[in-house]
Amino acid sequence: MRAAISLLVLLFSMCGAQTRSTQTEVQTESQSTGAAAAAAAEVSTQLDVSAELKELRDMVVELRVTLKFTQDDLETTKTQLNKMETANTEQETKLIVMAERLVASETKVGALERGLEASETKVEALERGLVASETKVGALERRLEASETKVEALERGLVASETKVGALERRLEASETKVEALERGLVASETKVGALERGLVASETKVGALERGLQHKTQS
C-alpha cells in the first residue's frame, strides 16, 4: 500500500513538473513570437495537459483497482499468516509435547536397555548353569546306564542264584525227608535194640541163675 501511494505522489510530481516546464516554454515563445504564437502555444499546452490528466486519471483508476486487489491479497496474506502463526503455535506445542514424550521414551528406553542388559547377564548365567547341569546330567545318565547294566547283570545272577537255591531247596527237602525216614528207622532200631538188650539182660540173668544152680548142685 505504501508503494502504491509513493507511486501516485511520484506521478503527480512528474505531472506538475511537466506542466510548469510547458508553461515556461509557452511564455518564452510568446515573448519571442508574439501574441498569436502565445495563444496557439497555450491551446496546445492545454490540450497536452488535458491528455496527460486523462492518462493520469486512467492510471489512478488502474492504481485504485490494483490497490484494491493488493489490499485483498494483503488481507488474504494476513489471514494466511494468522493461520500459519496459529498452525506454527500448534506445531510448537506439538513439538514440545513430542520432545517431552521423546525424553520420556528415551528415559524408558534407557531403563529397558539396562533391564535388558541385566536380563542378558542373567540369561548368560543361566546358560552357563544349564551347560553345567547338562554336563552333570550326562554324567548321571552314564552312571545310570552303568548302574542299569550292573542291575541287569545282578538280576541275571539273582535269577541263576534263585534257580540254584530252588534246586538246593529241593535237594534239602529230599535230604530232610530221607533224614526223617532214617530217624524213624533209627528210632525203630533203638527200640528193637532196647528190646534186645532187655532180652539179653534177662537171658544173662537166667544164665547166671542156671550157673549158680549148677554150681550148687555140683557142690552138693
C-alpha positions as CSV (number, residue, x, y, z in Angstrom):
1,M,0.0,0.0,0.0
2,R,2.9,2.4,0.8
3,A,4.5,1.5,-2.5
4,A,1.2,2.5,-4.4
5,I,1.0,5.8,-2.5
6,S,4.6,6.6,-3.3
7,L,3.9,5.9,-7.0
8,L,0.9,8.2,-7.0
9,V,3.0,11.0,-5.4
10,L,5.8,10.5,-8.0
11,L,3.3,10.7,-10.8
12,F,1.7,13.9,-9.5
13,S,5.2,15.4,-9.1
14,M,6.1,14.5,-12.6
15,C,2.9,15.9,-14.0
16,G,3.3,19.2,-12.1
17,A,6.9,19.5,-13.2
18,Q,6.0,18.8,-16.8
19,T,3.1,21.4,-16.6
20,R,5.4,24.1,-15.1
21,S,8.0,23.3,-17.8
22,T,5.4,23.6,-20.5
23,Q,4.1,26.9,-19.2
24,T,7.7,28.3,-19.0
25,E,8.3,27.3,-22.6
26,V,5.0,28.9,-23.7
27,Q,5.9,32.2,-22.0
28,T,9.2,32.3,-23.7
29,E,7.7,31.6,-27.1
30,S,5.1,34.3,-26.6
31,Q,7.7,36.8,-25.8
32,S,9.7,35.9,-29.0
33,T,6.9,35.3,-31.5
34,G,4.1,37.5,-30.3
35,A,0.6,37.2,-29.1
36,A,-0.6,34.8,-31.9
37,A,2.1,32.3,-31.2
38,A,1.4,32.6,-27.4
39,A,-2.3,31.9,-28.0
40,A,-1.5,28.8,-30.1
41,A,1.0,27.5,-27.6
42,E,-1.4,28.0,-24.8
43,V,-4.1,26.0,-26.6
44,S,-1.6,23.2,-27.4
45,T,-0.4,23.2,-23.8
46,Q,-4.0,22.9,-22.5
47,L,-4.6,20.0,-24.9
48,D,-1.4,18.3,-23.7
49,V,-2.3,18.9,-20.1
50,S,-5.8,17.5,-20.6
51,A,-4.4,14.4,-22.3
52,E,-1.9,13.9,-19.5
53,L,-4.6,14.5,-16.9
54,K,-6.8,11.9,-18.6
55,E,-3.9,9.5,-18.7
56,L,-3.2,10.3,-15.1
57,R,-6.8,9.6,-14.1
58,D,-6.7,6.3,-16.0
59,M,-3.5,5.5,-14.1
60,V,-5.1,6.4,-10.8
61,V,-8.1,4.2,-11.7
62,E,-5.8,1.3,-12.5
63,L,-3.8,2.0,-9.4
64,R,-7.0,2.0,-7.3
65,V,-8.0,-1.3,-8.8
66,T,-4.5,-2.6,-8.3
67,L,-4.6,-1.2,-4.8
68,K,-7.9,-3.0,-4.1
69,F,-6.5,-6.3,-5.3
70,T,-3.4,-5.6,-3.4
71,Q,-5.4,-4.9,-0.2
72,D,-7.4,-8.1,-0.8
73,D,-4.2,-10.0,-1.3
74,L,-2.8,-8.4,1.8
75,E,-5.9,-9.4,3.8
76,T,-5.7,-12.9,2.4
77,T,-2.0,-12.9,3.2
78,K,-2.7,-11.7,6.7
79,T,-5.3,-14.3,7.2
80,Q,-2.9,-17.0,5.9
81,L,-0.2,-15.6,8.1
82,N,-2.5,-15.7,11.1
83,K,-3.4,-19.3,10.2
84,M,0.2,-20.1,9.7
85,E,1.1,-18.5,13.1
86,T,-1.7,-20.5,14.7
87,A,-0.5,-23.6,13.0
88,N,3.1,-22.8,14.0
89,T,1.9,-22.3,17.6
90,E,0.1,-25.6,17.4
91,Q,3.2,-27.2,15.8
92,E,5.4,-25.7,18.5
93,T,3.1,-27.0,21.2
94,K,3.1,-30.4,19.5
95,L,6.8,-30.3,19.2
96,I,7.1,-29.5,22.9
97,V,4.8,-32.4,23.7
98,M,6.7,-34.6,21.3
99,A,10.0,-33.5,22.8
100,E,8.7,-34.3,26.3
101,R,7.4,-37.7,25.0
102,L,10.8,-38.3,23.3
103,V,12.6,-37.6,26.6
104,A,10.2,-39.9,28.5
105,S,10.7,-42.5,25.7
106,E,14.4,-42.2,25.8
107,T,14.3,-42.5,29.6
108,K,12.1,-45.5,29.3
109,V,14.4,-47.0,26.6
110,G,17.4,-46.4,28.8
111,A,15.7,-48.3,31.7
112,L,14.6,-51.0,29.3
113,E,18.2,-51.3,27.9
114,R,19.5,-51.6,31.5
115,G,16.9,-54.2,32.2
116,L,17.8,-56.0,29.0
117,E,21.4,-56.0,29.9
118,A,20.6,-57.4,33.3
119,S,18.4,-60.0,31.7
120,E,21.1,-60.9,29.2
121,T,23.6,-61.2,32.1
122,K,21.1,-63.4,33.9
123,V,20.4,-65.5,30.8
124,E,24.2,-66.0,30.3
125,A,24.5,-67.1,33.9
126,L,21.5,-69.4,33.4
127,E,23.0,-70.8,30.2
128,R,26.3,-71.5,32.0
129,G,24.3,-73.2,34.8
130,L,22.4,-75.1,32.1
131,V,25.6,-76.3,30.5
132,A,26.9,-77.4,33.8
133,S,23.6,-79.1,34.6
134,E,23.6,-80.8,31.3
135,T,27.1,-82.0,31.8
136,K,26.1,-83.3,35.3
137,V,23.0,-84.9,33.8
138,G,25.2,-86.5,31.1
139,A,27.5,-87.9,33.8
140,L,24.5,-89.1,35.8
141,E,22.9,-90.7,32.8
142,R,26.2,-92.6,32.1
143,R,26.3,-93.6,35.7
144,L,22.6,-94.7,35.5
145,E,23.3,-96.7,32.4
146,A,26.3,-98.4,34.1
147,S,24.1,-99.0,37.2
148,E,21.3,-100.4,35.0
149,T,23.8,-102.6,33.2
150,K,25.1,-103.8,36.6
151,V,21.5,-104.3,37.9
152,E,20.6,-106.3,34.8
153,A,23.7,-108.5,35.5
154,L,22.8,-108.8,39.1
155,E,19.2,-109.7,38.1
156,R,20.5,-112.4,35.8
157,G,22.8,-113.5,38.7
158,L,19.9,-113.4,41.1
159,V,17.8,-115.5,38.7
160,A,20.6,-118.0,38.4
161,S,21.0,-117.9,42.2
162,E,17.3,-118.4,42.8
163,T,17.3,-121.3,40.3
164,K,20.3,-122.8,42.2
165,V,18.6,-122.1,45.5
166,G,15.4,-123.8,44.2
167,A,17.4,-126.8,43.3
168,L,19.2,-126.8,46.6
169,E,15.9,-126.4,48.4
170,R,14.5,-129.4,46.6
171,R,17.7,-131.4,47.4
172,L,17.4,-130.2,51.0
173,E,13.7,-131.3,51.2
174,A,14.7,-134.6,49.8
175,S,17.6,-134.9,52.3
176,E,15.3,-133.9,55.1
177,T,12.7,-136.5,54.0
178,K,15.5,-139.1,53.9
179,V,16.8,-137.9,57.4
180,E,13.3,-138.2,58.8
181,A,13.0,-141.7,57.4
182,L,16.4,-142.5,58.8
183,E,15.4,-141.0,62.1
184,R,12.3,-143.1,62.2
185,G,14.4,-146.2,61.2
186,L,16.9,-145.3,63.9
187,V,14.1,-144.9,66.5
188,A,12.8,-148.3,65.5
189,S,16.3,-149.8,65.6
190,E,16.9,-148.2,69.0
191,T,13.6,-149.6,70.2
192,K,14.5,-153.0,68.8
193,V,18.0,-152.8,70.4
194,G,16.4,-151.8,73.7
195,A,14.2,-154.8,73.5
196,L,17.1,-157.0,72.5
197,E,19.2,-155.5,75.4
198,R,16.4,-156.2,77.8
199,G,16.1,-159.8,76.4
200,L,19.8,-160.2,76.6
201,V,19.8,-159.0,80.3
202,A,17.0,-161.4,81.0
203,S,19.0,-164.2,79.3
204,E,22.1,-163.3,81.1
205,T,20.1,-163.2,84.4
206,K,18.7,-166.6,83.6
207,V,22.1,-167.9,82.6
208,G,23.6,-166.6,85.9
209,A,20.8,-168.3,87.8
210,L,21.4,-171.5,85.9
211,E,25.1,-171.3,86.5
212,R,24.5,-170.7,90.2
213,G,22.1,-173.6,90.3
214,L,24.6,-175.8,88.5
215,Q,27.4,-174.9,90.9
216,H,25.2,-175.6,93.9
217,K,24.3,-179.0,92.5
218,T,27.9,-179.7,91.9
219,Q,28.9,-178.8,95.4
220,S,26.2,-180.9,96.8
